[in-house]
Amino acid sequence: MESSRSPHPQNIPPVKWRVIIRPNAETDLREAWMWYESQRAGLGDELLNEIGAAIHRLETDPERRPFYYRDFRRLLARRFPYKLFYRVEGDRVIVFRILHAKREHRQQI
């Protein structure tokens, strides 16, 4: 009888990439937070939670997304219309911008 064991042990945790947020991305996020908070108290915090979830996805599998422009990849937030533009460099994921989906991206990254 053949063993149904997987060639990959189940107890090995996935690799975590180190995510670095650049100052421009921090500014983008701060401005977005302020705008959403001005629309409804707490909405900016919901945006931060969504971007945090996107960053968590980058920690586990940043190479899953295809190249978008030059060496940049992008990840779309699920609930809010924002895109994270990043590069994978060694064991690091560097987020350069967090931009609204309707903005012209190529001139800003």
PyMOL commands that place a pseudoatom at each C-alpha (Angstrom):
pseudoatom trace, name=CA, resn=MET, resi=1, chain=A, elem=C, hetatm=0, pos=[0.000, 0.000, 0.000]
pseudoatom trace, name=CA, resn=GLU, resi=2, chain=A, elem=C, hetatm=0, pos=[1.404, 3.411, -0.992]
pseudoatom trace, name=CA, resn=SER, resi=3, chain=A, elem=C, hetatm=0, pos=[1.840, 6.137, 1.560]
pseudoatom trace, name=CA, resn=SER, resi=4, chain=A, elem=C, hetatm=0, pos=[-0.272, 9.236, 1.082]
pseudoatom trace, name=CA, resn=ARG, resi=5, chain=A, elem=C, hetatm=0, pos=[2.298, 11.409, 2.814]
pseudoatom trace, name=CA, resn=SER, resi=6, chain=A, elem=C, hetatm=0, pos=[3.078, 14.728, 1.219]
pseudoatom trace, name=CA, resn=PRO, resi=7, chain=A, elem=C, hetatm=0, pos=[6.692, 15.402, 0.188]
pseudoatom trace, name=CA, resn=HIS, resi=8, chain=A, elem=C, hetatm=0, pos=[6.436, 18.691, 2.135]
pseudoatom trace, name=CA, resn=PRO, resi=9, chain=A, elem=C, hetatm=0, pos=[6.143, 18.492, 5.923]
pseudoatom trace, name=CA, resn=GLN, resi=10, chain=A, elem=C, hetatm=0, pos=[2.942, 20.093, 7.181]
pseudoatom trace, name=CA, resn=ASN, resi=11, chain=A, elem=C, hetatm=0, pos=[4.487, 21.747, 10.213]
pseudoatom trace, name=CA, resn=ILE, resi=12, chain=A, elem=C, hetatm=0, pos=[6.940, 24.028, 8.389]
pseudoatom trace, name=CA, resn=PRO, resi=13, chain=A, elem=C, hetatm=0, pos=[5.629, 27.603, 8.527]
pseudoatom trace, name=CA, resn=PRO, resi=14, chain=A, elem=C, hetatm=0, pos=[5.576, 29.651, 5.323]
pseudoatom trace, name=CA, resn=VAL, resi=15, chain=A, elem=C, hetatm=0, pos=[8.445, 32.042, 4.717]
pseudoatom trace, name=CA, resn=LYS, resi=16, chain=A, elem=C, hetatm=0, pos=[7.784, 35.573, 5.947]
pseudoatom trace, name=CA, resn=TRP, resi=17, chain=A, elem=C, hetatm=0, pos=[9.205, 38.354, 3.842]
pseudoatom trace, name=CA, resn=ARG, resi=18, chain=A, elem=C, hetatm=0, pos=[10.342, 41.574, 5.497]
pseudoatom trace, name=CA, resn=VAL, resi=19, chain=A, elem=C, hetatm=0, pos=[8.090, 44.415, 4.317]
pseudoatom trace, name=CA, resn=ILE, resi=20, chain=A, elem=C, hetatm=0, pos=[9.479, 47.953, 4.293]
pseudoatom trace, name=CA, resn=ILE, resi=21, chain=A, elem=C, hetatm=0, pos=[7.180, 50.933, 3.804]
pseudoatom trace, name=CA, resn=ARG, resi=22, chain=A, elem=C, hetatm=0, pos=[8.894, 53.889, 2.128]
pseudoatom trace, name=CA, resn=PRO, resi=23, chain=A, elem=C, hetatm=0, pos=[8.138, 57.488, 3.224]
pseudoatom trace, name=CA, resn=ASN, resi=24, chain=A, elem=C, hetatm=0, pos=[6.078, 58.268, 0.088]
pseudoatom trace, name=CA, resn=ALA, resi=25, chain=A, elem=C, hetatm=0, pos=[3.843, 55.267, 0.795]
pseudoatom trace, name=CA, resn=GLU, resi=26, chain=A, elem=C, hetatm=0, pos=[3.432, 56.405, 4.406]
pseudoatom trace, name=CA, resn=THR, resi=27, chain=A, elem=C, hetatm=0, pos=[2.411, 59.860, 3.168]
pseudoatom trace, name=CA, resn=ASP, resi=28, chain=A, elem=C, hetatm=0, pos=[-0.037, 58.315, 0.677]
pseudoatom trace, name=CA, resn=LEU, resi=29, chain=A, elem=C, hetatm=0, pos=[-1.621, 56.279, 3.439]
pseudoatom trace, name=CA, resn=ARG, resi=30, chain=A, elem=C, hetatm=0, pos=[-1.802, 59.194, 5.874]
pseudoatom trace, name=CA, resn=GLU, resi=31, chain=A, elem=C, hetatm=0, pos=[-3.547, 61.366, 3.257]
pseudoatom trace, name=CA, resn=ALA, resi=32, chain=A, elem=C, hetatm=0, pos=[-6.002, 58.579, 2.402]
pseudoatom trace, name=CA, resn=TRP, resi=33, chain=A, elem=C, hetatm=0, pos=[-6.708, 58.006, 6.107]
pseudoatom trace, name=CA, resn=MET, resi=34, chain=A, elem=C, hetatm=0, pos=[-7.448, 61.716, 6.632]
pseudoatom trace, name=CA, resn=TRP, resi=35, chain=A, elem=C, hetatm=0, pos=[-9.806, 61.811, 3.655]
pseudoatom trace, name=CA, resn=TYR, resi=36, chain=A, elem=C, hetatm=0, pos=[-11.752, 58.726, 4.760]
pseudoatom trace, name=CA, resn=GLU, resi=37, chain=A, elem=C, hetatm=0, pos=[-11.935, 59.987, 8.351]
pseudoatom trace, name=CA, resn=SER, resi=38, chain=A, elem=C, hetatm=0, pos=[-13.396, 63.273, 7.058]
pseudoatom trace, name=CA, resn=GLN, resi=39, chain=A, elem=C, hetatm=0, pos=[-16.110, 61.259, 5.316]
pseudoatom trace, name=CA, resn=ARG, resi=40, chain=A, elem=C, hetatm=0, pos=[-17.050, 59.201, 8.383]
pseudoatom trace, name=CA, resn=ALA, resi=41, chain=A, elem=C, hetatm=0, pos=[-15.380, 58.706, 11.748]
pseudoatom trace, name=CA, resn=GLY, resi=42, chain=A, elem=C, hetatm=0, pos=[-13.710, 55.304, 11.853]
pseudoatom trace, name=CA, resn=LEU, resi=43, chain=A, elem=C, hetatm=0, pos=[-13.627, 54.809, 8.090]
pseudoatom trace, name=CA, resn=GLY, resi=44, chain=A, elem=C, hetatm=0, pos=[-9.962, 55.763, 7.958]
pseudoatom trace, name=CA, resn=ASP, resi=45, chain=A, elem=C, hetatm=0, pos=[-9.221, 53.068, 10.511]
pseudoatom trace, name=CA, resn=GLU, resi=46, chain=A, elem=C, hetatm=0, pos=[-11.062, 50.564, 8.337]
pseudoatom trace, name=CA, resn=LEU, resi=47, chain=A, elem=C, hetatm=0, pos=[-8.787, 51.590, 5.467]
pseudoatom trace, name=CA, resn=LEU, resi=48, chain=A, elem=C, hetatm=0, pos=[-5.728, 51.024, 7.674]
pseudoatom trace, name=CA, resn=ASN, resi=49, chain=A, elem=C, hetatm=0, pos=[-7.009, 47.550, 8.562]
pseudoatom trace, name=CA, resn=GLU, resi=50, chain=A, elem=C, hetatm=0, pos=[-7.474, 46.744, 4.876]
pseudoatom trace, name=CA, resn=ILE, resi=51, chain=A, elem=C, hetatm=0, pos=[-3.996, 47.967, 3.958]
pseudoatom trace, name=CA, resn=GLY, resi=52, chain=A, elem=C, hetatm=0, pos=[-2.615, 45.972, 6.908]
pseudoatom trace, name=CA, resn=ALA, resi=53, chain=A, elem=C, hetatm=0, pos=[-4.250, 42.844, 5.482]
pseudoatom trace, name=CA, resn=ALA, resi=54, chain=A, elem=C, hetatm=0, pos=[-2.687, 43.601, 2.081]
pseudoatom trace, name=CA, resn=ILE, resi=55, chain=A, elem=C, hetatm=0, pos=[0.724, 43.983, 3.711]
pseudoatom trace, name=CA, resn=HIS, resi=56, chain=A, elem=C, hetatm=0, pos=[0.211, 40.632, 5.412]
pseudoatom trace, name=CA, resn=ARG, resi=57, chain=A, elem=C, hetatm=0, pos=[-0.385, 39.087, 1.976]
pseudoatom trace, name=CA, resn=LEU, resi=58, chain=A, elem=C, hetatm=0, pos=[2.917, 40.604, 0.845]
pseudoatom trace, name=CA, resn=GLU, resi=59, chain=A, elem=C, hetatm=0, pos=[4.687, 39.020, 3.821]
pseudoatom trace, name=CA, resn=THR, resi=60, chain=A, elem=C, hetatm=0, pos=[3.638, 35.564, 2.706]
pseudoatom trace, name=CA, resn=ASP, resi=61, chain=A, elem=C, hetatm=0, pos=[3.677, 35.619, -1.108]
pseudoatom trace, name=CA, resn=PRO, resi=62, chain=A, elem=C, hetatm=0, pos=[4.898, 38.844, -2.767]
pseudoatom trace, name=CA, resn=GLU, resi=63, chain=A, elem=C, hetatm=0, pos=[6.091, 37.153, -5.947]
pseudoatom trace, name=CA, resn=ARG, resi=64, chain=A, elem=C, hetatm=0, pos=[2.612, 35.919, -6.776]
pseudoatom trace, name=CA, resn=ARG, resi=65, chain=A, elem=C, hetatm=0, pos=[1.725, 39.169, -8.536]
pseudoatom trace, name=CA, resn=PRO, resi=66, chain=A, elem=C, hetatm=0, pos=[3.135, 39.813, -12.016]
pseudoatom trace, name=CA, resn=PHE, resi=67, chain=A, elem=C, hetatm=0, pos=[5.348, 42.740, -12.922]
pseudoatom trace, name=CA, resn=TYR, resi=68, chain=A, elem=C, hetatm=0, pos=[3.326, 45.870, -13.626]
pseudoatom trace, name=CA, resn=TYR, resi=69, chain=A, elem=C, hetatm=0, pos=[5.825, 48.523, -14.700]
pseudoatom trace, name=CA, resn=ARG, resi=70, chain=A, elem=C, hetatm=0, pos=[9.601, 48.287, -14.754]
pseudoatom trace, name=CA, resn=ASP, resi=71, chain=A, elem=C, hetatm=0, pos=[10.451, 46.179, -11.694]
pseudoatom trace, name=CA, resn=PHE, resi=72, chain=A, elem=C, hetatm=0, pos=[7.291, 47.173, -9.827]
pseudoatom trace, name=CA, resn=ARG, resi=73, chain=A, elem=C, hetatm=0, pos=[4.499, 44.828, -8.919]
pseudoatom trace, name=CA, resn=ARG, resi=74, chain=A, elem=C, hetatm=0, pos=[1.129, 45.900, -7.592]
pseudoatom trace, name=CA, resn=LEU, resi=75, chain=A, elem=C, hetatm=0, pos=[-1.358, 44.528, -5.137]
pseudoatom trace, name=CA, resn=LEU, resi=76, chain=A, elem=C, hetatm=0, pos=[-4.953, 45.688, -5.108]
pseudoatom trace, name=CA, resn=ALA, resi=77, chain=A, elem=C, hetatm=0, pos=[-6.650, 46.216, -1.769]
pseudoatom trace, name=CA, resn=ARG, resi=78, chain=A, elem=C, hetatm=0, pos=[-9.872, 44.256, -1.569]
pseudoatom trace, name=CA, resn=ARG, resi=79, chain=A, elem=C, hetatm=0, pos=[-12.332, 46.683, 0.008]
pseudoatom trace, name=CA, resn=PHE, resi=80, chain=A, elem=C, hetatm=0, pos=[-10.923, 50.105, -0.825]
pseudoatom trace, name=CA, resn=PRO, resi=81, chain=A, elem=C, hetatm=0, pos=[-9.806, 51.284, -4.294]
pseudoatom trace, name=CA, resn=TYR, resi=82, chain=A, elem=C, hetatm=0, pos=[-6.091, 51.373, -3.499]
pseudoatom trace, name=CA, resn=LYS, resi=83, chain=A, elem=C, hetatm=0, pos=[-3.052, 49.723, -5.010]
pseudoatom trace, name=CA, resn=LEU, resi=84, chain=A, elem=C, hetatm=0, pos=[0.247, 49.010, -3.312]
pseudoatom trace, name=CA, resn=PHE, resi=85, chain=A, elem=C, hetatm=0, pos=[3.237, 49.344, -5.631]
pseudoatom trace, name=CA, resn=TYR, resi=86, chain=A, elem=C, hetatm=0, pos=[6.250, 47.370, -4.514]
pseudoatom trace, name=CA, resn=ARG, resi=87, chain=A, elem=C, hetatm=0, pos=[9.479, 45.655, -5.472]
pseudoatom trace, name=CA, resn=VAL, resi=88, chain=A, elem=C, hetatm=0, pos=[10.960, 42.418, -4.214]
pseudoatom trace, name=CA, resn=GLU, resi=89, chain=A, elem=C, hetatm=0, pos=[14.652, 42.838, -3.429]
pseudoatom trace, name=CA, resn=GLY, resi=90, chain=A, elem=C, hetatm=0, pos=[16.323, 39.822, -1.864]
pseudoatom trace, name=CA, resn=ASP, resi=91, chain=A, elem=C, hetatm=0, pos=[14.317, 38.897, 1.239]
pseudoatom trace, name=CA, resn=ARG, resi=92, chain=A, elem=C, hetatm=0, pos=[12.655, 42.320, 1.376]
pseudoatom trace, name=CA, resn=VAL, resi=93, chain=A, elem=C, hetatm=0, pos=[9.427, 43.658, -0.042]
pseudoatom trace, name=CA, resn=ILE, resi=94, chain=A, elem=C, hetatm=0, pos=[9.654, 47.422, -0.438]
pseudoatom trace, name=CA, resn=VAL, resi=95, chain=A, elem=C, hetatm=0, pos=[6.354, 49.306, -0.758]
pseudoatom trace, name=CA, resn=PHE, resi=96, chain=A, elem=C, hetatm=0, pos=[7.026, 52.542, -2.639]
pseudoatom trace, name=CA, resn=ARG, resi=97, chain=A, elem=C, hetatm=0, pos=[3.516, 53.968, -3.057]
pseudoatom trace, name=CA, resn=ILE, resi=98, chain=A, elem=C, hetatm=0, pos=[-0.064, 53.318, -1.957]
pseudoatom trace, name=CA, resn=LEU, resi=99, chain=A, elem=C, hetatm=0, pos=[-2.212, 55.055, -4.560]
pseudoatom trace, name=CA, resn=HIS, resi=100, chain=A, elem=C, hetatm=0, pos=[-5.885, 55.399, -5.346]
pseudoatom trace, name=CA, resn=ALA, resi=101, chain=A, elem=C, hetatm=0, pos=[-6.872, 53.172, -8.252]
pseudoatom trace, name=CA, resn=LYS, resi=102, chain=A, elem=C, hetatm=0, pos=[-7.994, 56.139, -10.385]
pseudoatom trace, name=CA, resn=ARG, resi=103, chain=A, elem=C, hetatm=0, pos=[-4.676, 58.012, -10.198]
pseudoatom trace, name=CA, resn=GLU, resi=104, chain=A, elem=C, hetatm=0, pos=[-2.041, 57.904, -12.924]
pseudoatom trace, name=CA, resn=HIS, resi=105, chain=A, elem=C, hetatm=0, pos=[0.413, 55.453, -11.425]
pseudoatom trace, name=CA, resn=ARG, resi=106, chain=A, elem=C, hetatm=0, pos=[3.346, 55.274, -13.790]
pseudoatom trace, name=CA, resn=GLN, resi=107, chain=A, elem=C, hetatm=0, pos=[4.289, 58.910, -13.274]
pseudoatom trace, name=CA, resn=GLN, resi=108, chain=A, elem=C, hetatm=0, pos=[4.149, 58.550, -9.472]
pseudoatom trace, name=CA, resn=ILE, resi=109, chain=A, elem=C, hetatm=0, pos=[6.121, 55.377, -8.845]
for i in range(1, 109): cmd.bond("trace and resi %d" % i, "trace and resi %d" % (i + 1))
show_as sticks, trace
zoom trace
